[in-house]
Amino acid sequence: MCVLALIVTGDEDEPCLEPALLMKRAIPTAGLRVAPRTGHTINLEEPEAFNRAVFEFLTLVEQGRWGERDPCSVSDSVLGRKE
């Protein structure tokens, strides 16, 4: 079974940024939304942006358009993929 996931965090929630990236890398179907100038309670600090992100995610899932990410996006380096 493939788990579909949307990880949402604020860029000012520093303790959660690395775990969010870890989950993004570990779950092939994970998407990551990082809200600028937002902390741990993103759903309270930016409710419209949070609700929009969740709505878009659920809509894509319902339409069968949320799948695994493009393998070309996976890289071991900031300089790009190894050839």
Backbone as XML, in Angstrom:
<?xml version="1.0"?>
<chain id="A" units="angstrom">
  <residue number="1" name="MET">
    <atom name="N" x="0.837" y="-1.185" z="0.000"/>
    <atom name="CA" x="0.000" y="0.000" z="0.000"/>
    <atom name="C" x="0.879" y="1.245" z="0.000"/>
  </residue>
  <residue number="2" name="CYS">
    <atom name="N" x="0.528" y="2.195" z="-0.820"/>
    <atom name="CA" x="1.268" y="3.439" z="-0.952"/>
    <atom name="C" x="0.567" y="4.531" z="-0.133"/>
  </residue>
  <residue number="3" name="VAL">
    <atom name="N" x="1.302" y="5.175" z="0.739"/>
    <atom name="CA" x="0.751" y="6.232" z="1.574"/>
    <atom name="C" x="0.933" y="7.572" z="0.861"/>
  </residue>
  <residue number="4" name="LEU">
    <atom name="N" x="-0.146" y="8.290" z="0.678"/>
    <atom name="CA" x="-0.083" y="9.626" z="0.103"/>
    <atom name="C" x="0.053" y="10.616" z="1.241"/>
  </residue>
  <residue number="5" name="ALA">
    <atom name="N" x="0.939" y="11.577" z="1.095"/>
    <atom name="CA" x="1.209" y="12.472" z="2.218"/>
    <atom name="C" x="1.485" y="13.894" z="1.751"/>
  </residue>
  <residue number="6" name="LEU">
    <atom name="N" x="0.994" y="14.826" z="2.537"/>
    <atom name="CA" x="1.343" y="16.230" z="2.383"/>
    <atom name="C" x="1.925" y="16.681" z="3.706"/>
  </residue>
  <residue number="7" name="ILE">
    <atom name="N" x="3.146" y="17.140" z="3.666"/>
    <atom name="CA" x="3.825" y="17.619" z="4.860"/>
    <atom name="C" x="3.790" y="19.141" z="4.800"/>
  </residue>
  <residue number="8" name="VAL">
    <atom name="N" x="3.274" y="19.760" z="5.859"/>
    <atom name="CA" x="3.121" y="21.214" z="5.888"/>
    <atom name="C" x="3.837" y="21.741" z="7.129"/>
  </residue>
  <residue number="9" name="THR">
    <atom name="N" x="4.690" y="22.718" z="6.921"/>
    <atom name="CA" x="5.414" y="23.303" z="8.043"/>
    <atom name="C" x="5.677" y="24.780" z="7.764"/>
  </residue>
  <residue number="10" name="GLY">
    <atom name="N" x="6.014" y="25.486" z="8.807"/>
    <atom name="CA" x="6.394" y="26.890" z="8.655"/>
    <atom name="C" x="7.906" y="27.019" z="8.655"/>
  </residue>
  <residue number="11" name="ASP">
    <atom name="N" x="8.430" y="27.990" z="7.937"/>
    <atom name="CA" x="9.883" y="28.133" z="7.852"/>
    <atom name="C" x="10.502" y="28.622" z="9.162"/>
  </residue>
  <residue number="12" name="GLU">
    <atom name="N" x="9.680" y="29.105" z="10.087"/>
    <atom name="CA" x="10.190" y="29.544" z="11.382"/>
    <atom name="C" x="10.019" y="28.474" z="12.461"/>
  </residue>
  <residue number="13" name="ASP">
    <atom name="N" x="9.572" y="27.304" z="12.060"/>
    <atom name="CA" x="9.452" y="26.159" z="12.969"/>
    <atom name="C" x="10.695" y="25.296" z="12.788"/>
  </residue>
  <residue number="14" name="GLU">
    <atom name="N" x="11.846" y="25.849" z="13.173"/>
    <atom name="CA" x="13.134" y="25.220" z="12.883"/>
    <atom name="C" x="13.268" y="23.784" z="13.370"/>
  </residue>
  <residue number="15" name="PRO">
    <atom name="N" x="12.751" y="23.405" z="14.549"/>
    <atom name="CA" x="12.893" y="22.008" z="14.961"/>
    <atom name="C" x="12.166" y="21.020" z="14.031"/>
  </residue>
  <residue number="16" name="CYS">
    <atom name="N" x="11.216" y="21.505" z="13.250"/>
    <atom name="CA" x="10.446" y="20.616" z="12.370"/>
    <atom name="C" x="10.907" y="20.632" z="10.921"/>
  </residue>
  <residue number="17" name="LEU">
    <atom name="N" x="11.812" y="21.520" z="10.547"/>
    <atom name="CA" x="12.245" y="21.598" z="9.152"/>
    <atom name="C" x="13.007" y="20.347" z="8.708"/>
  </residue>
  <residue number="18" name="GLU">
    <atom name="N" x="13.974" y="19.918" z="9.485"/>
    <atom name="CA" x="14.742" y="18.716" z="9.115"/>
    <atom name="C" x="13.864" y="17.465" z="9.112"/>
  </residue>
  <residue number="19" name="PRO">
    <atom name="N" x="13.007" y="17.244" z="10.133"/>
    <atom name="CA" x="12.119" y="16.086" z="10.055"/>
    <atom name="C" x="11.183" y="16.140" z="8.842"/>
  </residue>
  <residue number="20" name="ALA">
    <atom name="N" x="10.735" y="17.339" z="8.464"/>
    <atom name="CA" x="9.882" y="17.477" z="7.283"/>
    <atom name="C" x="10.639" y="17.051" z="6.028"/>
  </residue>
  <residue number="21" name="LEU">
    <atom name="N" x="11.885" y="17.469" z="5.903"/>
    <atom name="CA" x="12.706" y="17.056" z="4.763"/>
    <atom name="C" x="12.989" y="15.563" z="4.797"/>
  </residue>
  <residue number="22" name="LEU">
    <atom name="N" x="13.230" y="15.018" z="5.969"/>
    <atom name="CA" x="13.445" y="13.577" z="6.106"/>
    <atom name="C" x="12.229" y="12.802" z="5.612"/>
  </residue>
  <residue number="23" name="MET">
    <atom name="N" x="11.037" y="13.220" z="6.035"/>
    <atom name="CA" x="9.814" y="12.543" z="5.589"/>
    <atom name="C" x="9.615" y="12.708" z="4.092"/>
  </residue>
  <residue number="24" name="LYS">
    <atom name="N" x="9.891" y="13.894" z="3.562"/>
    <atom name="CA" x="9.762" y="14.141" z="2.124"/>
    <atom name="C" x="10.655" y="13.194" z="1.345"/>
  </residue>
  <residue number="25" name="ARG">
    <atom name="N" x="11.873" y="13.008" z="1.826"/>
    <atom name="CA" x="12.822" y="12.129" z="1.135"/>
    <atom name="C" x="12.452" y="10.656" z="1.288"/>
  </residue>
  <residue number="26" name="ALA">
    <atom name="N" x="11.864" y="10.285" z="2.408"/>
    <atom name="CA" x="11.588" y="8.878" z="2.702"/>
    <atom name="C" x="10.268" y="8.371" z="2.122"/>
  </residue>
  <residue number="27" name="ILE">
    <atom name="N" x="9.326" y="9.268" z="1.890"/>
    <atom name="CA" x="8.007" y="8.860" z="1.391"/>
    <atom name="C" x="7.913" y="9.270" z="-0.076"/>
  </residue>
  <residue number="28" name="PRO">
    <atom name="N" x="7.925" y="8.310" z="-0.996"/>
    <atom name="CA" x="7.948" y="8.641" z="-2.427"/>
    <atom name="C" x="6.762" y="9.471" z="-2.909"/>
  </residue>
  <residue number="29" name="THR">
    <atom name="N" x="5.661" y="9.428" z="-2.188"/>
    <atom name="CA" x="4.470" y="10.175" z="-2.606"/>
    <atom name="C" x="4.245" y="11.436" z="-1.787"/>
  </residue>
  <residue number="30" name="ALA">
    <atom name="N" x="5.250" y="11.832" z="-1.000"/>
    <atom name="CA" x="5.091" y="12.997" z="-0.135"/>
    <atom name="C" x="5.332" y="14.294" z="-0.894"/>
  </residue>
  <residue number="31" name="GLY">
    <atom name="N" x="4.518" y="15.274" z="-0.563"/>
    <atom name="CA" x="4.729" y="16.640" z="-1.015"/>
    <atom name="C" x="5.059" y="17.476" z="0.202"/>
  </residue>
  <residue number="32" name="LEU">
    <atom name="N" x="5.771" y="18.551" z="-0.003"/>
    <atom name="CA" x="6.172" y="19.411" z="1.108"/>
    <atom name="C" x="5.789" y="20.854" z="0.807"/>
  </residue>
  <residue number="33" name="ARG">
    <atom name="N" x="5.031" y="21.449" z="1.724"/>
    <atom name="CA" x="4.692" y="22.868" z="1.652"/>
    <atom name="C" x="5.351" y="23.555" z="2.835"/>
  </residue>
  <residue number="34" name="VAL">
    <atom name="N" x="6.116" y="24.585" z="2.558"/>
    <atom name="CA" x="6.751" y="25.371" z="3.620"/>
    <atom name="C" x="6.209" y="26.791" z="3.510"/>
  </residue>
  <residue number="35" name="ALA">
    <atom name="N" x="5.554" y="27.230" z="4.560"/>
    <atom name="CA" x="4.967" y="28.562" z="4.581"/>
    <atom name="C" x="5.985" y="29.562" z="5.124"/>
  </residue>
  <residue number="36" name="PRO">
    <atom name="N" x="6.193" y="30.667" z="4.418"/>
    <atom name="CA" x="7.162" y="31.661" z="4.886"/>
    <atom name="C" x="6.661" y="32.418" z="6.111"/>
  </residue>
  <residue number="37" name="ARG">
    <atom name="N" x="7.614" y="32.761" z="6.980"/>
    <atom name="CA" x="7.336" y="33.592" z="8.159"/>
    <atom name="C" x="6.231" y="33.002" z="9.043"/>
  </residue>
  <residue number="38" name="THR">
    <atom name="N" x="6.239" y="31.680" z="9.151"/>
    <atom name="CA" x="5.210" y="30.975" z="9.917"/>
    <atom name="C" x="5.874" y="29.961" z="10.830"/>
  </residue>
  <residue number="39" name="GLY">
    <atom name="N" x="5.290" y="29.783" z="12.010"/>
    <atom name="CA" x="5.846" y="28.861" z="12.991"/>
    <atom name="C" x="5.140" y="27.517" z="13.023"/>
  </residue>
  <residue number="40" name="HIS">
    <atom name="N" x="5.121" y="26.901" z="14.217"/>
    <atom name="CA" x="4.608" y="25.538" z="14.390"/>
    <atom name="C" x="3.094" y="25.439" z="14.222"/>
  </residue>
  <residue number="41" name="THR">
    <atom name="N" x="2.389" y="26.484" z="14.540"/>
    <atom name="CA" x="0.921" y="26.423" z="14.464"/>
    <atom name="C" x="0.433" y="27.052" z="13.165"/>
  </residue>
  <residue number="42" name="ILE">
    <atom name="N" x="0.913" y="26.507" z="12.059"/>
    <atom name="CA" x="0.604" y="27.060" z="10.738"/>
    <atom name="C" x="-0.898" y="27.121" z="10.479"/>
  </residue>
  <residue number="43" name="ASN">
    <atom name="N" x="-1.635" y="26.129" z="10.970"/>
    <atom name="CA" x="-3.089" y="26.126" z="10.750"/>
    <atom name="C" x="-3.777" y="27.279" z="11.478"/>
  </residue>
  <residue number="44" name="LEU">
    <atom name="N" x="-3.166" y="27.808" z="12.524"/>
    <atom name="CA" x="-3.727" y="28.950" z="13.248"/>
    <atom name="C" x="-3.137" y="30.280" z="12.769"/>
  </residue>
  <residue number="45" name="GLU">
    <atom name="N" x="-1.858" y="30.249" z="12.406"/>
    <atom name="CA" x="-1.184" y="31.471" z="11.961"/>
    <atom name="C" x="-1.573" y="31.859" z="10.537"/>
  </residue>
  <residue number="46" name="GLU">
    <atom name="N" x="-1.726" y="30.866" z="9.680"/>
    <atom name="CA" x="-2.052" y="31.094" z="8.269"/>
    <atom name="C" x="-3.187" y="30.151" z="7.850"/>
  </residue>
  <residue number="47" name="PRO">
    <atom name="N" x="-4.369" y="30.293" z="8.450"/>
    <atom name="CA" x="-5.436" y="29.317" z="8.191"/>
    <atom name="C" x="-5.859" y="29.232" z="6.729"/>
  </residue>
  <residue number="48" name="GLU">
    <atom name="N" x="-5.897" y="30.348" z="6.025"/>
    <atom name="CA" x="-6.313" y="30.306" z="4.618"/>
    <atom name="C" x="-5.303" y="29.535" z="3.769"/>
  </residue>
  <residue number="49" name="ALA">
    <atom name="N" x="-4.026" y="29.809" z="3.962"/>
    <atom name="CA" x="-2.986" y="29.109" z="3.201"/>
    <atom name="C" x="-2.970" y="27.625" z="3.552"/>
  </residue>
  <residue number="50" name="PHE">
    <atom name="N" x="-3.110" y="27.314" z="4.834"/>
    <atom name="CA" x="-3.132" y="25.922" z="5.273"/>
    <atom name="C" x="-4.327" y="25.185" z="4.677"/>
  </residue>
  <residue number="51" name="ASN">
    <atom name="N" x="-5.498" y="25.773" z="4.797"/>
    <atom name="CA" x="-6.711" y="25.132" z="4.272"/>
    <atom name="C" x="-6.638" y="24.968" z="2.755"/>
  </residue>
  <residue number="52" name="ARG">
    <atom name="N" x="-6.084" y="25.954" z="2.069"/>
    <atom name="CA" x="-5.936" y="25.867" z="0.608"/>
    <atom name="C" x="-4.997" y="24.719" z="0.235"/>
  </residue>
  <residue number="53" name="ALA">
    <atom name="N" x="-3.881" y="24.588" z="0.949"/>
    <atom name="CA" x="-2.921" y="23.517" z="0.675"/>
    <atom name="C" x="-3.556" y="22.146" z="0.894"/>
  </residue>
  <residue number="54" name="VAL">
    <atom name="N" x="-4.286" y="22.003" z="1.982"/>
    <atom name="CA" x="-4.944" y="20.722" z="2.272"/>
    <atom name="C" x="-6.036" y="20.439" z="1.238"/>
  </residue>
  <residue number="55" name="PHE">
    <atom name="N" x="-6.802" y="21.449" z="0.880"/>
    <atom name="CA" x="-7.857" y="21.281" z="-0.123"/>
    <atom name="C" x="-7.265" y="20.855" z="-1.472"/>
  </residue>
  <residue number="56" name="GLU">
    <atom name="N" x="-6.194" y="21.522" z="-1.894"/>
    <atom name="CA" x="-5.547" y="21.169" z="-3.166"/>
    <atom name="C" x="-5.013" y="19.739" z="-3.125"/>
  </residue>
  <residue number="57" name="PHE">
    <atom name="N" x="-4.400" y="19.351" z="-2.010"/>
    <atom name="CA" x="-3.896" y="17.990" z="-1.849"/>
    <atom name="C" x="-5.033" y="16.981" z="-1.957"/>
  </residue>
  <residue number="58" name="LEU">
    <atom name="N" x="-6.104" y="17.192" z="-1.192"/>
    <atom name="CA" x="-7.229" y="16.250" z="-1.215"/>
    <atom name="C" x="-7.902" y="16.188" z="-2.579"/>
  </residue>
  <residue number="59" name="THR">
    <atom name="N" x="-7.982" y="17.325" z="-3.258"/>
    <atom name="CA" x="-8.569" y="17.356" z="-4.601"/>
    <atom name="C" x="-7.733" y="16.522" z="-5.564"/>
  </residue>
  <residue number="60" name="LEU">
    <atom name="N" x="-6.419" y="16.701" z="-5.540"/>
    <atom name="CA" x="-5.543" y="15.927" z="-6.418"/>
    <atom name="C" x="-5.607" y="14.437" z="-6.092"/>
  </residue>
  <residue number="61" name="VAL">
    <atom name="N" x="-5.677" y="14.093" z="-4.819"/>
    <atom name="CA" x="-5.805" y="12.686" z="-4.423"/>
    <atom name="C" x="-7.109" y="12.115" z="-4.962"/>
  </residue>
  <residue number="62" name="GLU">
    <atom name="N" x="-8.198" y="12.837" z="-4.761"/>
    <atom name="CA" x="-9.511" y="12.379" z="-5.225"/>
    <atom name="C" x="-9.531" y="12.182" z="-6.740"/>
  </residue>
  <residue number="63" name="GLN">
    <atom name="N" x="-8.828" y="13.032" z="-7.469"/>
    <atom name="CA" x="-8.777" y="12.948" z="-8.928"/>
    <atom name="C" x="-7.756" y="11.923" z="-9.429"/>
  </residue>
  <residue number="64" name="GLY">
    <atom name="N" x="-7.041" y="11.304" z="-8.508"/>
    <atom name="CA" x="-6.023" y="10.334" z="-8.883"/>
    <atom name="C" x="-4.791" y="10.963" z="-9.505"/>
  </residue>
  <residue number="65" name="ARG">
    <atom name="N" x="-4.558" y="12.234" z="-9.215"/>
    <atom name="CA" x="-3.440" y="12.966" z="-9.815"/>
    <atom name="C" x="-2.279" y="13.190" z="-8.846"/>
  </residue>
  <residue number="66" name="TRP">
    <atom name="N" x="-2.350" y="12.587" z="-7.663"/>
    <atom name="CA" x="-1.252" y="12.705" z="-6.695"/>
    <atom name="C" x="-0.543" y="11.356" z="-6.680"/>
  </residue>
  <residue number="67" name="GLY">
    <atom name="N" x="0.650" y="11.318" z="-7.214"/>
    <atom name="CA" x="1.396" y="10.064" z="-7.263"/>
    <atom name="C" x="2.801" y="10.256" z="-6.755"/>
  </residue>
  <residue number="68" name="GLU">
    <atom name="N" x="3.658" y="9.335" z="-7.166"/>
    <atom name="CA" x="5.063" y="9.440" z="-6.766"/>
    <atom name="C" x="5.715" y="10.606" z="-7.497"/>
  </residue>
  <residue number="69" name="ARG">
    <atom name="N" x="6.696" y="11.193" z="-6.847"/>
    <atom name="CA" x="7.373" y="12.329" z="-7.466"/>
    <atom name="C" x="8.263" y="11.861" z="-8.614"/>
  </residue>
  <residue number="70" name="ASP">
    <atom name="N" x="8.619" y="12.782" z="-9.450"/>
    <atom name="CA" x="9.484" y="12.523" z="-10.591"/>
    <atom name="C" x="10.857" y="12.079" z="-10.080"/>
  </residue>
  <residue number="71" name="PRO">
    <atom name="N" x="11.337" y="10.908" z="-10.487"/>
    <atom name="CA" x="12.651" y="10.440" z="-10.027"/>
    <atom name="C" x="13.782" y="11.409" z="-10.381"/>
  </residue>
  <residue number="72" name="CYS">
    <atom name="N" x="13.593" y="12.221" z="-11.400"/>
    <atom name="CA" x="14.621" y="13.197" z="-11.780"/>
    <atom name="C" x="14.804" y="14.279" z="-10.717"/>
  </residue>
  <residue number="73" name="SER">
    <atom name="N" x="13.831" y="14.417" z="-9.822"/>
    <atom name="CA" x="13.939" y="15.452" z="-8.795"/>
    <atom name="C" x="14.786" y="15.003" z="-7.611"/>
  </residue>
  <residue number="74" name="VAL">
    <atom name="N" x="15.108" y="13.727" z="-7.549"/>
    <atom name="CA" x="15.887" y="13.189" z="-6.432"/>
    <atom name="C" x="17.368" y="13.358" z="-6.741"/>
  </residue>
  <residue number="75" name="SER">
    <atom name="N" x="18.102" y="13.950" z="-5.796"/>
    <atom name="CA" x="19.521" y="14.213" z="-6.008"/>
    <atom name="C" x="20.279" y="14.072" z="-4.700"/>
  </residue>
  <residue number="76" name="ASP">
    <atom name="N" x="21.518" y="13.644" z="-4.809"/>
    <atom name="CA" x="22.395" y="13.563" z="-3.638"/>
    <atom name="C" x="23.180" y="14.846" z="-3.435"/>
  </residue>
  <residue number="77" name="SER">
    <atom name="N" x="22.991" y="15.814" z="-4.318"/>
    <atom name="CA" x="23.813" y="17.014" z="-4.296"/>
    <atom name="C" x="22.989" y="18.229" z="-4.696"/>
  </residue>
  <residue number="78" name="VAL">
    <atom name="N" x="23.353" y="19.379" z="-4.175"/>
    <atom name="CA" x="22.693" y="20.613" z="-4.597"/>
    <atom name="C" x="23.092" y="21.003" z="-6.018"/>
  </residue>
  <residue number="79" name="LEU">
    <atom name="N" x="24.126" y="20.361" z="-6.519"/>
    <atom name="CA" x="24.607" y="20.645" z="-7.869"/>
    <atom name="C" x="23.888" y="19.815" z="-8.940"/>
  </residue>
  <residue number="80" name="GLY">
    <atom name="N" x="23.015" y="18.928" z="-8.519"/>
    <atom name="CA" x="22.256" y="18.136" z="-9.485"/>
    <atom name="C" x="22.540" y="16.655" z="-9.396"/>
  </residue>
  <residue number="81" name="ARG">
    <atom name="N" x="21.915" y="15.921" z="-10.298"/>
    <atom name="CA" x="22.035" y="14.472" z="-10.308"/>
    <atom name="C" x="23.418" y="14.027" z="-10.784"/>
  </residue>
  <residue number="82" name="LYS">
    <atom name="N" x="23.857" y="12.891" z="-10.232"/>
    <atom name="CA" x="25.098" y="12.294" z="-10.698"/>
    <atom name="C" x="24.808" y="11.552" z="-11.999"/>
  </residue>
  <residue number="83" name="GLU">
    <atom name="N" x="25.688" y="11.651" z="-12.933"/>
    <atom name="CA" x="25.520" y="10.974" z="-14.235"/>
    <atom name="C" x="26.239" y="9.663" z="-14.210"/>
  </residue>
</chain>
